[in-house]
Amino acid sequence: MFMISAGKFAIGRKFGRQDADILLKGLPPNGVWQAMQDPSTIEQSDYDWQPCSIIFPRIGRFMDRYGVRRRLILPGHYFVRRSRSMGGWIYRRG
């Protein structure tokens, strides 16, 4: 058994020889690969800004010059797109 160290700090758990081989080869520790999402199934137009008219107020993520915040979206004309990192819809003034 040995301890993997990173600089002057050591990772707190001891690994066996098999675990060390897996880590050095780049395989995940549990030995199971996760399938990535097929890029062809993502609709690219969802991630582009599209014009949108809001008739009824709703709560959503609104983007301004200071960042993205959750707030009340009032009726009016907006641009909307799907967020890659947050997974929902983001609105900005049109």
The 8 nearest C-alpha neighbors of each residue, nearest first, counted from 0:
[[1, 15, 14, 13, 16, 2, 19, 3],
 [0, 2, 13, 14, 3, 15, 16, 19],
 [1, 3, 13, 4, 14, 9, 0, 10],
 [4, 2, 10, 9, 1, 5, 13, 14],
 [5, 3, 9, 8, 10, 6, 2, 7],
 [4, 6, 8, 9, 7, 3, 10, 2],
 [7, 5, 8, 4, 9, 3, 10, 2],
 [6, 8, 5, 9, 4, 10, 3, 2],
 [9, 7, 5, 6, 4, 10, 11, 3],
 [10, 8, 4, 5, 11, 3, 7, 2],
 [9, 11, 12, 4, 3, 8, 2, 5],
 [10, 12, 9, 13, 2, 3, 8, 4],
 [13, 11, 10, 14, 2, 3, 9, 1],
 [12, 14, 2, 1, 0, 15, 11, 3],
 [15, 13, 18, 0, 19, 1, 2, 12],
 [14, 16, 0, 18, 17, 19, 13, 1],
 [15, 17, 19, 18, 20, 0, 14, 1],
 [18, 16, 20, 19, 15, 21, 14, 22],
 [19, 17, 21, 15, 20, 16, 14, 22],
 [18, 20, 22, 16, 17, 21, 23, 14],
 [21, 19, 17, 23, 18, 22, 24, 16],
 [20, 22, 18, 24, 26, 19, 23, 17],
 [23, 21, 19, 25, 20, 24, 26, 18],
 [22, 24, 20, 25, 21, 19, 26, 18],
 [25, 23, 21, 22, 26, 20, 19, 27],
 [26, 24, 22, 23, 21, 27, 20, 28],
 [27, 25, 21, 24, 22, 30, 28, 23],
 [26, 28, 30, 29, 31, 25, 32, 22],
 [29, 27, 30, 26, 21, 22, 18, 31],
 [28, 30, 27, 31, 26, 32, 21, 18],
 [29, 31, 27, 28, 26, 32, 21, 18],
 [32, 30, 29, 33, 27, 28, 26, 34],
 [31, 33, 34, 30, 27, 26, 29, 35],
 [32, 34, 35, 31, 27, 36, 30, 29],
 [35, 33, 32, 36, 37, 31, 38, 27],
 [36, 34, 37, 33, 38, 32, 40, 39],
 [35, 37, 38, 34, 40, 41, 39, 33],
 [36, 38, 39, 40, 35, 41, 34, 42],
 [39, 37, 40, 41, 36, 35, 42, 43],
 [38, 40, 37, 41, 42, 36, 43, 35],
 [41, 39, 38, 37, 42, 36, 43, 35],
 [42, 40, 39, 38, 43, 37, 45, 36],
 [41, 43, 44, 45, 40, 39, 46, 38],
 [42, 44, 45, 46, 41, 47, 39, 40],
 [43, 45, 47, 46, 42, 48, 49, 80],
 [46, 44, 43, 81, 47, 42, 80, 48],
 [45, 47, 81, 80, 44, 43, 48, 82],
 [48, 46, 44, 45, 80, 49, 43, 81],
 [47, 49, 80, 79, 78, 46, 50, 45],
 [48, 50, 78, 79, 47, 80, 51, 45],
 [51, 49, 78, 77, 79, 48, 52, 93],
 [50, 52, 77, 78, 76, 79, 49, 53],
 [53, 51, 76, 75, 77, 54, 50, 74],
 [52, 54, 74, 75, 55, 76, 51, 56],
 [53, 55, 74, 52, 56, 75, 73, 76],
 [54, 56, 74, 53, 57, 73, 72, 75],
 [57, 55, 73, 72, 74, 54, 71, 53],
 [58, 56, 72, 71, 59, 55, 73, 70],
 [57, 59, 71, 70, 72, 69, 56, 60],
 [60, 58, 69, 70, 61, 57, 72, 71],
 [59, 61, 69, 89, 68, 90, 70, 67],
 [60, 62, 90, 68, 67, 91, 89, 69],
 [63, 61, 67, 91, 66, 90, 68, 89],
 [62, 64, 65, 66, 67, 61, 91, 92],
 [63, 65, 66, 62, 67, 91, 61, 68],
 [66, 64, 63, 67, 62, 68, 61, 91],
 [67, 65, 63, 62, 64, 68, 61, 60],
 [66, 68, 62, 61, 60, 63, 69, 65],
 [69, 67, 60, 61, 70, 62, 66, 59],
 [68, 70, 60, 59, 61, 58, 67, 71],
 [71, 69, 58, 59, 68, 60, 72, 61],
 [70, 72, 58, 57, 73, 59, 56, 69],
 [73, 71, 57, 56, 58, 70, 59, 74],
 [72, 74, 56, 71, 75, 57, 55, 53],
 [75, 73, 53, 54, 56, 55, 72, 76],
 [76, 74, 53, 52, 73, 77, 54, 51],
 [75, 77, 52, 93, 51, 53, 92, 78],
 [78, 76, 93, 92, 51, 91, 50, 52],
 [77, 79, 50, 49, 91, 93, 51, 90],
 [80, 78, 90, 49, 48, 89, 51, 50],
 [79, 81, 48, 46, 89, 88, 47, 45],
 [80, 82, 88, 46, 45, 87, 89, 83],
 [83, 81, 86, 85, 87, 84, 88, 89],
 [84, 82, 86, 85, 81, 46, 87, 88],
 [83, 85, 82, 86, 87, 81, 88, 46],
 [86, 84, 82, 87, 83, 88, 81, 89],
 [85, 87, 82, 83, 84, 81, 88, 89],
 [88, 86, 82, 85, 81, 89, 60, 83],
 [87, 89, 81, 80, 82, 79, 90, 60],
 [90, 88, 60, 80, 79, 61, 81, 82],
 [91, 89, 79, 61, 78, 62, 60, 77],
 [90, 92, 62, 78, 77, 61, 93, 79],
 [93, 91, 77, 78, 76, 90, 63, 62],
 [92, 77, 78, 76, 91, 50, 51, 75]]
